[in-house]
Amino acid sequence: MTLLDRLKEYSASGALPMHMPGHKRNTGAFPWLSSLGGELDITEIDGFDDLNDPHGIFAELEARAARVFGAEESIVLVNGSTSGVLAAITSVLEGGGALLMARGSHRSVYHAAELSGAEVYYLVPELDGELGIWRSVSPESVDAALSEHPDVRLVAVTSPTYEGVISDVRGIAEVCHAHGVPLFVDGAHGAHLGFGGFPESAASCGADMVAVSLHKTLPSLTQTAVLLLNGDRIDRGDVRRCAAIFGSSSPSYILSASVDGCVRYMEREGDGAAGRWLEALDGFYRAAAGMRNIKLLSGGGFFARDASKIVISAADRTGEELARYLRREHKIEFEMGAGRYAVAMTGIGDTESSLRRLSEALRCTDLAFASSSADIAVPDRSPTCAGFRLPERRMSIKGAVTAEGRLFDISDAVGKISGEYVFAYPPGVPLLVPGEVIDADIAVAISQPGLRSTRGALPGKIFCVAEY
């Protein structure tokens, strides 16, 4: 019996809920909850296990998820992949040590480094010169960095990235293990990898810990994810303990039922459904080929690429302008538009029809752009990658975040140490990290529109460490 079936059965049983939540499954009195499944919303009661201490239905779900996604063990997450990232990294580094991480990592990786007080070293892959997209992290660069920094206790890379760039996880894992170091992969955007002809998953390539967001590409509700575990280079008990710290003590059964349904679906239909999705994507790329003003990012120059992330650029247009035009003229909402490109994020729920609509809209847009001039100047480089030249670092992340500081006008902040993160969201990759020195180029980069800062000082101001 699925978790959803159990919840429905219990809801129909007539049991009097003298426990949380406060709506008491009374959707008649609170009708907005009916459409949200409020009648199925329960807490940890007899017969329904505990996601933070699984021994029954949740233990069965986690074992099933591990099998389906090619890992030895899994932890179901209802606080998103972010909670899995925090748990995985903190479990290794809370006792001290250094983290070797890709500079283009999601802000949650930086937050984990901050919370653990870790020393941070960066892997800086090459950039695609045209769009400013990070290329794949190479095993050779990891090997060189680990040889240079023997205090590293964990390596963290992102694969696939927001733009679908895949790194050689198998090669990186072999290098890490040769140095006696575990590998964590932020695979939030790659829950579908390994199914139906898509590139192999990070878990199957030897990564010790992998966080995957089910909701990003698979049929599951937003905020659902799984943390996958392999091997004996990590303390799985510590990982679970940290997952409970960063997860809710009252995890949603509705979200958990969504995970259960997704895992069962992928177990039963995953290869076939992913194969159909990939066929539809192949059809899209064929139909959208040959445009004059709009270009699609191909796999050239990367170790591999996830075709489900459609990266689109247009000459003399910003990604934001491209996304705005398609929203206004064709009612198509993109995942992201920034810098020189926009990202159309596809998922297993896409069909030939939805992708045909996108290709037709792009062809119409291609013609429209040919007969009009851009009204926004294209930046010299993508704001998401303005930090490709590593800034000078004078303080640790945690030291800068906790230091005394004050707001400065960005124009007056050159030479000072940042006390906050500056990032584009999406994708949530920091341009500037606490503890780094703001030079003239960085000041220009963080003055661009559409950026966020953790203290909310932007636009115009930046929080800096006061003594500097």
C-alpha positions as CSV (number, residue, x, y, z in Angstrom):
1,M,0.0,0.0,0.0
2,T,1.3,3.4,-0.9
3,L,1.7,6.2,1.7
4,L,-1.0,8.1,-0.1
5,D,-3.4,5.1,0.1
6,R,-2.7,4.8,3.9
7,L,-3.4,8.5,4.4
8,K,-6.7,8.2,2.5
9,E,-7.7,5.1,4.5
10,Y,-6.9,6.8,7.8
11,S,-8.7,10.0,6.7
12,A,-11.9,7.9,6.0
13,S,-11.6,6.0,9.3
14,G,-13.4,8.6,11.4
15,A,-10.6,8.8,14.0
16,L,-10.8,11.9,16.2
17,P,-7.5,13.9,15.8
18,M,-6.6,15.1,19.2
19,H,-3.1,16.1,17.9
20,M,-1.6,18.5,15.5
21,P,-2.2,20.1,13.0
22,G,-4.7,22.7,14.3
23,H,-7.0,22.5,11.3
24,K,-8.0,19.0,12.5
25,R,-8.6,17.9,8.9
26,N,-11.8,20.0,9.0
27,T,-11.7,21.2,5.4
28,G,-15.4,22.1,5.6
29,A,-14.6,24.9,8.0
30,F,-11.4,25.8,6.1
31,P,-12.3,25.2,2.5
32,W,-9.0,26.5,1.0
33,L,-7.3,23.5,2.7
34,S,-9.5,21.1,0.7
35,S,-7.7,21.9,-2.6
36,L,-4.4,21.5,-0.8
37,G,-5.1,18.0,0.5
38,G,-5.8,19.1,4.1
39,E,-7.8,16.0,4.9
40,L,-4.6,14.0,4.5
41,D,-2.4,16.3,6.6
42,I,-1.4,14.5,9.8
43,T,1.5,14.4,12.2
44,E,3.6,11.4,13.5
45,I,0.9,9.2,14.9
46,D,0.7,5.4,15.6
47,G,1.2,3.4,12.4
48,F,2.7,6.2,10.4
49,D,6.4,6.0,11.3
50,D,8.7,9.0,11.8
51,L,10.7,10.5,8.9
52,N,13.5,11.5,11.3
53,D,13.7,8.0,12.9
54,P,12.4,5.7,10.1
55,H,11.6,2.1,11.1
56,G,8.3,1.3,9.2
57,I,6.8,2.9,6.1
58,F,9.5,5.5,5.8
59,A,12.3,2.9,6.2
60,E,10.7,1.0,3.3
61,L,10.4,4.2,1.2
62,E,14.1,5.1,1.8
63,A,15.2,1.6,0.9
64,R,13.1,1.7,-2.3
65,A,14.5,5.2,-3.2
66,A,18.1,3.9,-2.8
67,R,17.4,1.0,-5.2
68,V,15.7,3.2,-7.7
69,F,18.4,5.9,-7.8
70,G,21.3,3.5,-7.6
71,A,22.7,4.1,-4.1
72,E,23.3,2.0,-1.0
73,E,21.2,4.2,1.3
74,S,18.9,7.2,1.0
75,I,17.4,9.9,3.3
76,V,14.1,11.4,2.2
77,L,14.1,15.2,2.5
78,V,11.1,17.5,2.6
79,N,13.1,20.7,3.2
80,G,14.6,20.5,-0.3
81,S,18.0,19.6,-1.5
82,T,19.3,22.5,0.5
83,S,18.8,20.6,3.7
84,G,20.7,17.6,2.2
85,V,23.6,19.9,1.1
86,L,23.8,21.3,4.6
87,A,23.6,17.9,6.3
88,A,26.1,16.2,4.0
89,I,28.8,18.9,4.2
90,T,28.3,19.6,7.9
91,S,28.5,15.9,8.8
92,V,32.0,15.8,7.5
93,L,33.3,19.2,8.4
94,E,31.8,20.1,11.8
95,G,34.9,18.9,13.5
96,G,37.1,21.2,11.4
97,G,39.1,20.9,8.2
98,A,38.9,22.2,4.7
99,L,36.4,22.0,1.9
100,L,37.5,21.9,-1.8
101,M,34.5,23.2,-3.7
102,A,33.6,24.4,-7.2
103,R,33.3,28.2,-7.3
104,G,30.1,27.9,-9.2
105,S,28.4,26.1,-6.3
106,H,24.9,26.9,-5.1
107,R,24.7,29.2,-2.1
108,S,23.7,26.3,0.2
109,V,27.2,24.9,-0.3
110,Y,28.7,28.2,0.9
111,H,26.3,28.3,3.8
112,A,27.4,24.8,4.8
113,A,31.0,26.0,4.7
114,E,30.0,29.0,6.8
115,L,28.1,27.0,9.4
116,S,30.9,24.5,9.8
117,G,33.6,27.1,9.9
118,A,35.5,25.3,7.2
119,E,38.6,26.6,5.4
120,V,37.5,26.8,1.7
121,Y,39.6,26.2,-1.4
122,Y,38.0,26.7,-4.9
123,L,37.9,24.7,-8.1
124,V,37.6,27.2,-10.9
125,P,36.7,25.5,-14.2
126,E,37.0,27.3,-17.5
127,L,34.2,29.5,-18.8
128,D,32.3,29.3,-22.0
129,G,33.6,32.4,-23.7
130,E,30.4,33.3,-25.4
131,L,27.8,33.0,-22.6
132,G,30.0,33.0,-19.5
133,I,28.8,29.5,-18.4
134,W,31.0,27.4,-16.2
135,R,32.4,24.4,-18.0
136,S,32.9,21.0,-16.4
137,V,35.2,20.4,-13.4
138,S,38.0,18.1,-14.5
139,P,39.5,15.2,-12.4
140,E,42.9,16.7,-13.1
141,S,42.1,20.0,-11.5
142,V,40.7,18.1,-8.4
143,D,43.9,16.0,-8.2
144,A,46.1,19.1,-8.4
145,A,44.1,20.9,-5.7
146,L,44.1,18.0,-3.4
147,S,47.9,17.6,-3.8
148,E,48.3,21.3,-3.0
149,H,45.9,21.3,0.0
150,P,46.3,18.0,2.0
151,D,44.1,19.4,4.8
152,V,41.0,19.0,2.5
153,R,38.5,16.6,4.2
154,L,35.7,16.8,1.6
155,V,35.3,17.7,-2.1
156,A,32.0,19.3,-3.4
157,V,31.1,19.7,-7.0
158,T,27.8,20.4,-8.8
159,S,26.8,18.1,-11.6
160,P,24.6,18.8,-13.5
161,T,24.7,22.6,-13.1
162,Y,21.8,24.9,-13.6
163,E,22.7,25.0,-17.3
164,G,23.0,21.3,-17.6
165,V,26.8,21.0,-17.5
166,I,27.9,17.6,-16.4
167,S,31.4,16.8,-15.0
168,D,33.3,13.6,-15.0
169,V,32.0,12.4,-11.6
170,R,33.5,8.9,-12.0
171,G,37.0,10.4,-12.7
172,I,36.6,12.9,-9.9
173,A,35.5,10.2,-7.4
174,E,38.5,8.1,-8.3
175,V,40.8,11.0,-7.7
176,C,39.1,11.9,-4.4
177,H,39.3,8.3,-3.1
178,A,42.9,8.0,-4.1
179,H,43.6,10.9,-1.8
180,G,41.4,9.4,0.9
181,V,38.8,12.1,0.6
182,P,35.0,11.6,0.1
183,L,33.1,13.3,-2.7
184,F,29.8,15.2,-2.3
185,V,27.9,16.0,-5.5
186,D,25.2,18.6,-5.5
187,G,23.0,16.8,-8.1
188,A,19.9,18.8,-7.3
189,H,19.1,19.2,-11.0
190,G,19.9,15.6,-11.9
191,A,17.3,13.3,-10.3
192,H,16.5,12.0,-13.8
193,L,20.0,11.1,-14.7
194,G,20.6,7.4,-15.3
195,F,17.0,6.9,-16.7
196,G,16.0,6.3,-20.3
197,G,19.2,7.2,-22.0
198,F,20.2,10.3,-20.0
199,P,23.8,10.4,-18.8
200,E,24.7,8.2,-15.8
201,S,23.9,9.5,-12.3
202,A,26.5,10.8,-9.8
203,A,25.5,8.1,-7.4
204,S,26.3,5.4,-9.9
205,C,29.6,7.0,-10.6
206,G,31.0,6.5,-7.2
207,A,30.1,9.8,-5.4
208,D,29.9,9.2,-1.6
209,M,26.9,11.6,-1.1
210,V,24.6,13.1,-3.7
211,A,21.6,15.4,-3.1
212,V,18.9,15.2,-5.8
213,S,15.8,17.4,-5.9
214,L,12.9,15.1,-7.1
215,H,10.7,18.1,-7.7
216,K,13.0,19.8,-10.2
217,T,12.7,17.3,-13.0
218,L,10.5,14.4,-11.7
219,P,6.8,14.0,-10.7
220,S,7.0,15.2,-7.1
221,L,5.9,18.3,-5.2
222,T,8.2,21.3,-4.7
223,Q,10.5,20.9,-1.7
224,T,11.0,17.1,-2.0
225,A,14.4,15.6,-2.4
226,V,16.6,12.6,-1.5
227,L,20.1,12.5,-0.1
228,L,21.9,9.4,-1.5
229,L,24.7,7.7,0.4
230,N,27.4,5.2,-0.7
231,G,30.5,3.6,0.7
232,D,32.2,3.7,4.1
233,R,34.2,7.0,3.7
234,I,31.4,8.8,5.5
235,D,29.7,8.3,8.8
236,R,26.1,7.6,7.7
237,G,24.9,8.0,11.3
238,D,26.4,11.5,11.4
239,V,24.8,12.3,8.1
240,R,21.3,11.2,9.4
241,R,21.9,13.2,12.6
242,C,22.7,16.3,10.6
243,A,19.8,15.7,8.2
244,A,17.5,15.8,11.3
245,I,19.1,19.1,12.4
246,F,18.5,20.8,9.1
247,G,15.1,19.2,8.5
248,S,11.8,19.9,10.0
249,S,10.9,18.1,13.2
250,S,7.3,18.0,11.8
251,P,7.9,16.8,8.2
252,S,4.9,16.9,5.9
253,Y,3.1,13.7,5.2
254,I,1.7,15.2,2.0
255,L,5.2,15.9,0.7
256,S,6.4,12.5,1.9
257,A,3.5,10.8,0.0
258,S,4.6,12.8,-3.1
259,V,8.1,11.3,-2.7
260,D,6.6,7.8,-2.3
261,G,4.5,8.2,-5.5
262,C,7.5,9.6,-7.4
263,V,9.8,6.8,-6.4
264,R,7.3,4.1,-7.2
265,Y,6.6,5.8,-10.6
266,M,10.3,5.9,-11.5
267,E,10.7,2.3,-10.3
268,R,7.9,1.2,-12.6
269,E,8.0,3.7,-15.5
270,G,11.2,5.6,-15.1
271,D,13.2,4.3,-18.1
272,G,10.2,4.4,-20.5
273,A,9.0,7.8,-19.4
274,A,12.5,9.3,-19.4
275,G,13.1,7.8,-22.8
276,R,10.0,9.4,-24.2
277,W,11.0,12.7,-22.7
278,L,14.5,12.4,-24.3
279,E,12.9,11.6,-27.7
280,A,10.7,14.7,-27.4
281,L,13.8,16.7,-26.6
282,D,15.6,15.3,-29.6
283,G,12.6,16.4,-31.7
284,F,12.7,19.9,-30.1
285,Y,16.4,20.4,-30.9
286,R,15.8,19.3,-34.5
287,A,12.8,21.6,-34.9
288,A,14.7,24.5,-33.4
289,A,17.9,24.1,-35.4
290,G,19.1,26.6,-37.9
291,M,17.7,29.8,-36.4
292,R,19.6,32.9,-37.4
293,N,19.2,35.2,-34.3
294,I,18.6,32.6,-31.6
295,K,21.1,30.0,-30.6
296,L,20.8,26.9,-28.4
297,L,23.7,25.7,-26.3
298,S,25.0,22.4,-27.5
299,G,27.3,19.8,-25.8
300,G,30.5,21.2,-27.3
301,G,33.3,22.0,-24.9
302,F,31.8,20.1,-21.9
303,F,32.5,16.6,-20.5
304,A,28.7,16.0,-21.1
305,R,25.5,18.0,-21.1
306,D,22.0,17.3,-19.8
307,A,19.8,18.1,-22.8
308,S,16.8,18.7,-20.5
309,K,18.2,22.2,-19.7
310,I,17.6,24.3,-22.8
311,V,20.0,27.2,-22.8
312,I,19.0,29.9,-25.2
313,S,20.7,33.1,-26.3
314,A,20.0,35.8,-28.9
315,A,22.4,38.2,-30.5
316,D,22.1,41.7,-29.1
317,R,19.6,40.6,-26.4
318,T,19.9,39.9,-22.8
319,G,18.6,36.7,-21.3
320,E,16.1,38.8,-19.3
321,E,14.8,40.5,-22.5
322,L,14.5,37.2,-24.2
323,A,12.6,35.6,-21.3
324,R,10.4,38.7,-21.0
325,Y,9.5,38.7,-24.7
326,L,8.5,35.0,-24.7
327,R,6.4,35.6,-21.6
328,R,4.6,38.5,-23.1
329,E,4.2,37.3,-26.7
330,H,3.9,33.5,-26.3
331,K,2.8,33.0,-22.6
332,I,5.9,30.8,-22.0
333,E,7.5,31.3,-18.6
334,F,11.3,30.5,-18.5
335,E,13.1,29.2,-15.4
336,M,15.7,32.0,-15.7
337,G,16.8,34.9,-17.8
338,A,20.0,36.8,-17.0
339,G,23.2,37.9,-18.6
340,R,23.5,36.6,-22.1
341,Y,21.2,33.7,-21.9
342,A,17.9,32.3,-20.7
343,V,17.1,28.7,-19.4
344,A,14.0,26.7,-20.3
345,M,13.9,23.9,-17.7
346,T,12.1,20.8,-18.9
347,G,10.9,17.9,-16.9
348,I,9.5,14.4,-17.2
349,G,6.0,15.9,-17.4
350,D,6.9,17.6,-20.7
351,T,5.6,16.2,-23.9
352,E,6.1,16.4,-27.7
353,S,3.3,19.0,-27.6
354,S,4.8,21.3,-25.0
355,L,8.2,21.2,-26.6
356,R,6.7,21.8,-30.0
357,R,5.0,24.9,-28.7
358,L,8.4,26.1,-27.3
359,S,10.2,25.4,-30.6
360,E,7.5,27.2,-32.6
361,A,7.6,30.2,-30.2
362,L,11.4,30.4,-30.6
363,R,11.1,30.3,-34.4
364,C,8.6,33.1,-34.3
365,T,10.8,35.0,-31.9
366,D,13.8,34.5,-34.2
367,L,11.9,36.1,-37.0
368,A,10.7,39.0,-34.8
369,F,14.1,39.7,-33.5
370,A,15.5,39.8,-37.1
371,S,13.1,42.7,-37.9
372,S,13.6,44.8,-34.7
373,S,16.4,46.3,-32.7
374,A,17.3,45.4,-29.1
375,D,16.3,48.0,-26.5
376,I,18.8,46.6,-23.8
377,A,22.5,46.5,-24.1
378,V,24.0,43.1,-23.7
379,P,26.5,42.9,-20.8
380,D,30.1,42.0,-21.6
381,R,29.8,38.9,-19.4
382,S,27.1,37.1,-17.5
383,P,26.5,38.5,-14.0
384,T,26.2,34.9,-12.8
385,C,29.9,34.4,-13.6
386,A,31.4,37.7,-12.6
387,G,33.4,36.0,-9.9
388,F,35.4,33.8,-12.4
389,R,38.6,35.7,-11.4
390,L,38.9,34.7,-7.8
391,P,38.9,37.8,-5.5
392,E,41.5,38.2,-2.9
393,R,40.4,36.6,0.4
394,R,41.4,38.1,3.7
395,M,39.0,36.4,6.1
396,S,37.1,33.2,6.4
397,I,33.5,33.1,5.4
398,K,32.3,32.6,9.0
399,G,34.7,35.3,10.3
400,A,33.5,37.9,7.9
401,V,29.8,37.1,8.5
402,T,30.2,37.4,12.3
403,A,32.5,40.4,12.2
404,E,31.3,43.9,13.0
405,G,30.4,45.8,9.9
406,R,28.3,48.5,8.3
407,L,26.8,49.5,5.0
408,F,28.9,51.3,2.3
409,D,28.0,52.7,-1.0
410,I,29.3,50.3,-3.6
411,S,31.5,53.1,-5.1
412,D,33.1,53.5,-1.7
413,A,33.5,49.8,-1.0
414,V,36.5,49.2,-3.2
415,G,39.3,47.8,-1.1
416,K,37.0,46.7,1.7
417,I,36.1,43.2,2.8
418,S,32.6,42.0,2.0
419,G,30.5,40.9,5.0
420,E,27.7,39.4,2.9
421,Y,27.0,37.3,-0.2
422,V,26.0,38.8,-3.5
423,F,24.3,36.5,-5.9
424,A,22.0,36.1,-8.9
425,Y,18.8,34.1,-8.1
426,P,18.2,31.9,-9.9
427,P,20.6,30.1,-10.0
428,G,21.8,31.1,-6.5
429,V,25.5,31.1,-7.3
430,P,27.4,33.8,-5.3
431,L,29.4,36.5,-7.2
432,L,30.9,37.7,-4.0
433,V,31.5,35.8,-0.8
434,P,32.0,37.1,2.7
435,G,35.7,37.6,3.5
436,E,36.6,38.6,-0.1
437,V,38.0,42.0,-1.1
438,I,35.9,44.2,-3.3
439,D,38.0,45.5,-6.2
440,A,36.9,47.8,-9.0
441,D,35.8,45.0,-11.4
442,I,33.7,43.4,-8.6
443,A,32.2,46.7,-7.7
444,V,31.0,47.1,-11.3
445,A,29.7,43.5,-11.4
446,I,27.7,43.8,-8.2
447,S,26.2,47.1,-9.4
448,Q,24.3,45.3,-12.1
449,P,20.5,45.0,-11.8
450,G,18.8,41.8,-10.7
451,L,21.2,40.8,-8.0
452,R,20.5,40.0,-4.4
453,S,22.5,40.2,-1.2
454,T,22.0,38.3,2.0
455,R,21.5,41.5,4.1
456,G,19.3,43.1,1.5
457,A,21.5,46.1,1.0
458,L,21.4,46.1,-2.8
459,P,21.0,48.0,-4.9
460,G,23.6,50.6,-4.3
461,K,25.0,49.5,-1.0
462,I,27.1,46.6,0.3
463,F,27.7,45.4,3.9
464,C,31.4,45.4,4.6
465,V,33.6,44.4,7.6
466,A,33.9,47.7,9.6
467,E,37.6,47.5,10.5
468,Y,38.5,47.5,6.9
